Amino acid sequence: MTRHHLTSIAPVRRYRCTYTPRDASGHLNPSDTGAAPSVQFLAVNAEQALDRAQKVTGCPVIEATRIEG
């Protein structure tokens, strides 16, 4: 008899992550206008989105906001 293991799959959601960019020397370079650049990811939760944003941008991530719809 063959046993099948069930795996639960968590739904992914879209998140927008804003971050503080760096200049060419690697120093933090916040915008003069206060607007922060952002990247979007599909992730299971905000924590995963923050982690991905930090790895991709190499910059401090300010927040992850779930995008509905």
C-alpha positions as CSV (number, residue, x, y, z in Angstrom):
1,M,0.0,0.0,0.0
2,T,1.4,3.4,-1.0
3,R,1.1,6.3,1.5
4,H,0.7,9.8,0.2
5,H,1.8,12.7,2.3
6,L,-0.3,15.8,2.1
7,T,1.4,19.1,1.9
8,S,-0.4,22.3,2.7
9,I,0.3,25.2,0.4
10,A,0.0,28.7,1.8
11,P,-1.5,31.2,-0.6
12,V,0.9,33.9,-1.8
13,R,0.0,37.6,-1.8
14,R,1.5,40.6,-3.5
15,Y,3.5,43.0,-1.3
16,R,5.1,46.4,-1.9
17,C,8.3,47.0,0.0
18,T,9.7,50.5,0.4
19,Y,13.4,50.9,1.2
20,T,16.1,53.5,1.7
21,P,18.5,53.5,-1.2
22,R,22.2,53.8,-1.1
23,D,24.5,56.1,-3.1
24,A,27.5,54.9,-5.2
25,S,29.7,54.8,-2.1
26,G,27.2,52.6,-0.2
27,H,26.0,55.2,2.2
28,L,22.3,55.5,2.9
29,N,20.8,58.2,0.6
30,P,17.2,59.0,1.6
31,S,15.1,61.0,-0.8
32,D,14.9,64.8,-0.4
33,T,11.2,64.6,-1.1
34,G,10.6,61.9,1.5
35,A,9.3,59.4,-1.1
36,A,11.0,56.0,-0.8
37,P,11.5,53.7,-3.8
38,S,9.7,50.4,-3.7
39,V,9.8,46.9,-5.1
40,Q,7.0,44.3,-5.3
41,F,7.1,40.6,-4.5
42,L,4.8,37.6,-4.2
43,A,5.2,36.2,-0.7
44,V,3.4,34.1,1.9
45,N,3.6,36.9,4.4
46,A,5.1,40.3,5.1
47,E,8.1,38.9,6.8
48,Q,9.0,36.9,3.8
49,A,8.5,39.9,1.5
50,L,10.8,42.0,3.8
51,D,13.5,39.4,3.6
52,R,13.3,39.1,-0.2
53,A,13.3,42.9,-0.6
54,Q,16.4,43.2,1.6
55,K,18.2,40.5,-0.3
56,V,17.4,41.9,-3.7
57,T,18.0,45.6,-3.0
58,G,20.8,45.3,-0.4
59,C,19.2,48.2,1.4
60,P,17.4,48.7,4.6
61,V,13.7,48.0,4.0
62,I,11.2,50.3,5.7
63,E,8.0,48.4,5.4
64,A,6.0,45.8,3.5
65,T,2.4,46.6,2.6
66,R,0.1,44.0,1.2
67,I,-1.6,45.0,-2.1
68,E,-5.2,43.9,-2.3
69,G,-6.9,43.0,-5.5
